[in-house]
Amino acid sequence: MIKSNKRIYLDHSATTPVDPEVIEAMNSVMESSWGNPSSIHADGRNAKFLIEEAREKVAALMNVAPNEIHFTSGGTEADNWAVRGVAHSHKEKGNHIITAETEHPALLDSCKELEKEGFTVSYLFTDSKGGVHPHDLEAEIRPDTILISIMHSNNEVGTINLVHKYVEVAHEAGILFHTDMVQSYGKLPMDLKQLDVDLASVSSHKIYGPKGVGALYIRQGVEVGQLMFGGHQERNRRGGTENVPGIVGFGKAAELRASRLEEDSIKLKNLASSLYERLSEEVGGVKINGHATRRIPGHLSLMFDGVDGEALLMNLDTMGISASSGAACSSGAVKMSSVLKAIGLSEDEALSTLRVSFGRDNNEEDVNSVVAAIKEQVGRLRKTIPEVLTS
Ligand SMILES: Cc1ncc(COP(=O)(O)O)c(C=O)c1O
């Protein structure tokens, strides 16, 4: 069990606590396997061995070959690398990229940078559940399209996309397909060989591993330009001395996820359903944003009628409950989330949203406490919105 500091943590889509077994594995690397993996002596070879062992574990959790996994500094770097790397190495073929307006900023901002360099990017609209329609994707394809990138599941509303259908559309037209799998990896069963994507981004800190480490899956034979120069690491594709403790921690986290994925997934789904049902009955005026069933296990984006979501979040925080109101990566900034706007919510609706994401150590007792806390706070906020907003 992960040690509890008595707070109730319900923000696992932002990050997860680090598993004690992961900490142990990382400590052991820092204490005794601190060699440089590029050194040819025994200390170096030992560190290199540990990296390759971790690569196998990270690869196994998505059913790909270890040599198709390239370690990065996280999901953000993996997204940047996929988009910029494909754009730069395939620009002879064309300069058009297709993505969706609900992608993570790591993807959207990479595309914005490419637009400055002369690439053209189409940002697909999504439906009211946050999903991209395969027909809309098909309609946007041009002879000069070189890459399609659509996320596996959305970090704000939790909707799982129909990636297998997009891959079919992309490959039919001979276009490479990348997916940001940061929110799905380790939470949903994942077989990339079957899914047939060309590139996929994952991150360690969403699966009880350390922060600052992730990976880009690049299917064997796919040409992707470099993002980081200055060394022969990662089979000459990403320069820089490897983050050995981080990579080993990531590998351990992936290994642990593989053994617990199914059991946790059922548990997380039940906790989320139980929370939503009880809030509907006991608080009322609450709706789910995003897809009702095709959703990341344990992830709920909830809209409370007549409630300022940011005030609710802060009041829950003072009661010892951690959740999130908008995109996790921009927490703190009280502005309408672009994802909620994209799925058609009004500003008022978007600003009345609370994101709750359960983790493996939550239980029904947490649901009881959270229902009671939300009931109290929503009751107060619905009566006192003007006072709260002006204080
Ligand atoms: C969908 C998605 N992509 C990318 C990232 C960025 O990953 P990292 O924090 O490892 O850079 C996140 C983080 O929240 C995410 O949710």
The ligand as an SDF file (V2000), in Angstrom:
LIG
                    3D

 16 16  0  0  0  0  0  0  0  0999 V2000
   -2.5260   13.3710  -22.5180 C   0  0  0  0  0  0  0  0  0  0  0  0
   -1.2280   13.8670  -21.9820 C   0  0  0  0  0  0  0  0  0  0  0  0
   -0.1870   14.0110  -22.8240 N   0  0  0  0  0  0  0  0  0  0  0  0
    1.0050   14.4390  -22.4030 C   0  0  0  0  0  0  0  0  0  0  0  0
    1.2230   14.7660  -21.0820 C   0  0  0  0  0  0  0  0  0  0  0  0
    2.5760   15.2280  -20.6510 C   0  0  0  0  0  0  0  0  0  0  0  0
    3.2840   14.2020  -20.0020 O   0  0  0  0  0  0  0  0  0  0  0  0
    4.5090   14.5500  -19.0190 P   0  0  0  0  0  0  0  0  0  0  0  0
    3.8870   15.1640  -17.7980 O   0  0  0  0  0  0  0  0  0  0  0  0
    5.1640   13.2450  -18.7430 O   0  0  0  0  0  0  0  0  0  0  0  0
    5.4000   15.4930  -19.7460 O   0  0  0  0  0  0  0  0  0  0  0  0
    0.1670   14.6570  -20.1570 C   0  0  0  0  0  0  0  0  0  0  0  0
    0.3310   15.0620  -18.7490 C   0  0  0  0  0  0  0  0  0  0  0  0
   -0.6060   15.3880  -18.0710 O   0  0  0  0  0  0  0  0  0  0  0  0
   -1.0940   14.1770  -20.6270 C   0  0  0  0  0  0  0  0  0  0  0  0
   -2.1240   14.0310  -19.8140 O   0  0  0  0  0  0  0  0  0  0  0  0
  1  2  1  0
  2  3  1  0
  2 15  2  0
  3  4  2  0
  4  5  1  0
  5  6  1  0
  5 12  2  0
  6  7  1  0
  7  8  1  0
  8  9  2  0
  8 10  1  0
  8 11  1  0
 12 13  1  0
 12 15  1  0
 13 14  2  0
 15 16  1  0
M  END
$$$$
